[in-house]
């Protein structure tokens, strides 16, 4: 039996997130069999609105068989096909619900680097991100519920709550924070194992309010490229390319990561940061604001929105918050500063603006409450 919440979500994605217009082409990427139910709703609603949908099915269980043996020429050919399709598309929806997020864990790191550099960077980072209306979301399958360490039913209820909240109201709530960040120069982050300083002066500030990710809820900018100094220790697990990293700690000097450690896979961590010459510089600094997402679940699309969190991103910046850093890597690493996760402070120009995940401005704190943003 179809879940009626999928119909509501499909309408939100088409009407709000990508605002599909009659005559526009939608590129729909589907990963995972269970995501087909929502895909059907998306295709039906997009077509009824007068759009044309190009859809294709993929997941990591299929991709791994290509990655195991593909040459650079084959990566380039695959990228050429998808780039042409992306160039014709006005909008993109990436619906991700793979059965096993660890399907790529045994793929040679050199092949993963080629995939990022030859396929993902030109097709997604350069074309999709910069030239389409796009949104990416997960689908609530058993694999996600297992990572979140909860039942499928409980996770699905949580998923639809956070995905169908009032994003128009969230967008309005973000405006005062955007204004505050736009006039800020110096930032300092303090938490257990963390004391980091940098500037965000004259860098764009962007609110993420349901137009790029579902769920959403962050405001991001980027550090001035060479301004980052100090150390940051992340307390949220990060699942990347089939490996779960814990306790990643990065030390910076004049913007560059000069030391990177983790409790496991430290060699892989450093290989990723050596993908290209800019992967050891940072392309994004963001504050997580979603009041319904409180605990990590090893899924970046959710974890980077955790209320009272921040993320700091080695690799490529976004054009809207351009600090000049270009890389095939964009790795969002999350630090939760709420009291139960060790606490922490954020200072803007030496003024405390958030302590233990709570904004010091009561009006700003109320704006991101469950009561204000619930649909």
N, C-alpha and C positions, 0 to 999 in steps of 0.2 A: 504494500500500500504506500502511495506517495506521501511524503511528509509535506503538509501545507506550508511549513516554514521555508521550504525551498522556493516556493513561488514568490513569497515576499522578498526573499533574499535576491532572487533573479531580477525582480523589478528594481530593487535598490541598485544593483550592479549596473543594469542597462540604463535606467533613467537618471541616476545620480552619479555613480562612480565614473562611468565613461560617457554619459550623456549622449548616447548613440542617436544619430539623426538619420532620417530616410535617405537612402542611397549610399550610406557609408558602409565600408567593409569592416567587419569585426573578425579578428584573428583570435580564435578560441583554442587554447592549449589545455588538454585534459590529461591528467596523470592519475591513474588508479581507477579500477572498475567501479568502486562505490561512488565515485564522483559523477557517474553517468546520469544519475537521477537529476542532480542540479544542472548538469549540462543540457539535458533535454528542456528544462524550464528556460534556461538562458537562450537556447536556439529558438524556441517557440516565441518567446517575448520579443527577441531582437528582430525576428522575421516579421512578426505582426506589426512592429513599429516601422517597417520599411527598410530595415538594414539587411545586408547580406552577410552570412556567416561562413567563414572558412574554419573548419574544425579538424583537429587531428588528435589521435590518442598516442600517448607515450607514458612510460614510467621508467624508473631506474632499473627494473628487471630486464627491460629491453635495451636501454641505453648501455648497460654494462657490456653487452655482447659486441656492440660497436666499438666501445672504448678499448676493449682488450686488444684489438688488432689494427685499429685504424691508423693510417699513415697521415702525415701532414697534408698531403694532397686530398685525401678523403675527408678530413676535417674541413678543408677549404671548400670542397664541393658541396658538402652538407650546408655549410654556412652560406654559400652563394644562393642555394635554393630558398632557404628560410629568409635571407635578407631581402630577396626580391618580393616575397610575400609580405614581409613586414613593411617594406617601402610602399606597398599598395594599400596598406591597412590604415584606417583612421583610428582604430581602437584595438586594444588587446586585453583579453582576460586570461590570466593564468590560474587554472583551477587544479590544485595539487592535493592528491589524496592517495599517494603510493602506499602499497601494503607494507613495505619494509624500507625504512629510511637508511638501513645499513647495507643496501645492495651494492654500493660502490666502495665499500670499505677495503676490498682487496685489489682495487685497480691501481696500477702503478702510478706513482705521483707525477711522473713525467707525462703520462697520458692525460691526467687531470689538468696539468698546466697547459698542455696543448689545447684541450677542450675550452678552457677559460680564455685563452689568448686568441685562438683562431675562430672559434664558434661564438662563445657567449659574449665576448666583448663587442664585436662588430654588430651582431644581431640584436642583442639586448641592451647593453650599456650605451652603445652609440646610436642605434636606430630606434629601438622601442622606447627607451627611457626619454630620449630627447625629442622624438617626433610623433609619438602617438598619445592618445588618451588611454592610460593603462591602469589596471588594477590586478593585484595578485592576492589569492586567498587559498587557505587550506580547506579540506573537507573533513568532517568529523568521523573518521573511521576508527577501527580497533587499534591500529598502529599509533594514532595520536593519543587515544585514551590510555594506552599502555605507557607511553612516554610521560603522560601527565599523572600516571599512577592512580587512575580512577576508572569507574565503570563506563562502558560505552554510553549508556543512557544518561548518566550524570554529566558526562563530557558533552554530549550533544545539547543538553539543556543550556549548559554554560556557553557553548559555541554560538548558538542562535541568539542568546542574550547579548553577547558582546558584538556580534556581527550585525545585528539589527537595531542597535541603539540609535538615538537621535543624532546623527552626524551633522545635520544642519545646525543644531543647537551647540554641539561641540565646537564647530567652526567659529561661531560667535564668541564662545568662551575663550578661545585661543587668542583673540585679538589683543588683549592687554599684555599677555606674555610676549607676543611677537614684538609689540612696541617696546617693551622693556629690553628685550635682547637686541633690538636694532640700535639702541643708544648705549649699549654696553661695549666697553673695551676689554678690560681684564677679567678673566675667569679663574677662580681657584676651586679645585675639588679636593675635599678632605674626607677620608674614610679609613677604616683599618687597613693598613698596608698601602694607602694612597695619599699622596700629596702632589698635586699636579697643577701647573699654571700655564695659561696660554691666553692669547688675544683673539677676539672675534670681531674686531673693529672693521667696519665697512664691508663685512661679508653678509650676503643675503640671509634672511631668516624666513623659513617656510613652515607653514602649518600643514600637518597631515591629518585630514579630516574626512577620510572615507573616499578620497578620489584616487588614491594610489594603492593602498593596502586595505584589506578587510580581514580581521579587525584593524582599526586604526586608532590613533591617539598619541601623537608626538609632535613636538615643534623642534625643527633642526636648523642648524647652521653649520659652519665649519671653522676650525681654528686657522688663523693666519699660519701659513705652512711651516715656517721656521720658528714659530713662537712657543712651541710646546716644550716644556722642561719639567722633569720630575718623574714620578712613578705612579702607575695606576694598577691596582689589583682587582680583577673582576671576580665576583662571587656567584656568577650564574653560569651553569654548564652551557657549552656551545657545541652544537652538533653541526659538523661541517664535513662534507664528502665522506660520510659514513663513520666518522670518528667523533667521540664525545670528549671535549677538552674541559678540564676543570682547573680553577685557580690560575688562569692565565695572568701573568704579571708582565707589564711592559715598562721599560725605563727609556726615557727620551732625553736627548740633548739637541737643542736647536732644531726641534721638529722631527728628528729622526729616531726611530727605535734602535737603540744601541744594545739592548739586552731584552730577550724574550724567553720566559720560562713558563712551564705548566707542570701539573702533577703527573701527567702522562703525555706521550706523543710529542715531546719537546722538539725532537728532530723534525717531525712533520710540520710543527708550528713554524719553525724557522725556515723550512723550505718554502712554505706558503708565503712568508714575508720576504723571501728572496725571488719571488716570481718575476719581478721586474724592478727597476731602480726606484720606483715610487711607492712600492707596496709597504715600505717601512715608514712612510709618512701618512698623515691622517687626513681623511676626506670628509668626515662628518662628526659633529657633536650634537647630541639630541637629548631632550627630556621626555621621559615616558609619562603619560597622563591618563591612561584609560582606567577608570575607577573599578571596572569589573574584572580586570586582570591583575592579580595580586601575587601569583607565585609562578616560578619558572616551570616550563614543560618541555624544554629542549626543542623548541620550535621558535626560530628567530622572529617570525611574523607576529607571534604573540608576545614573546619575552621582551622584545624591544619596546613594547607599549605598556609594560608593567607600571602601575601607579607608584610614584616615588623612586623611579629608576632613572638612569641615564645610560646612553651608549656612546662609545667612542670607537671610531671605525678606521682601522688601517686600510689604506688603498684609495680608490677613486672617489672624487667629490662629485656632487651633482651640479649641473649648470646653474641652477637657481641659487645655489650657495657655493659659488665658485672660488676656491682658493688656489686654483691652478694645478692641483694634483691629479694626474691621469695615470691609471693603472688598470690591469686586468683583474685586480683584487678589490673587493668591497666586502669587508668582514665586520659586521656589527657585533660588538662585544659589550655585554650588559653588566652594569653595576647597580644593584638595588641598595638604596640608602635608608629604607625604612628601619625602624628601631629593631625589629625582630631579625633583621639581616645585618646587624652590626652598626646601623646608623651612619650618619655622615652629614656633611654640610656642603652647600654650594654658595660661593660668594661672587657677586657681580660688582666690579670696581670697589672691592673691599667691604661691600655691604652684604650681610647674610640674607639670602633670598629664599633658601629652602634648608630646613633642618630635619633630619630623620625622615625625609620624604614628604614633609609638610611645608607648604609655602608659608612664609612669615606674613604675607599679606592675606588677611582673612577673606577678603572678597575674591582673591584669586583661588584660594583653597576651596571656597564654596562653589566656584564656577565649575570645578571638575569633580564634584561629588556625584554619587549614585543618584541621589534625589533629583539633581539638576539635569542629568544626562539620560536617565532612563526613558525609554520610549513609551 
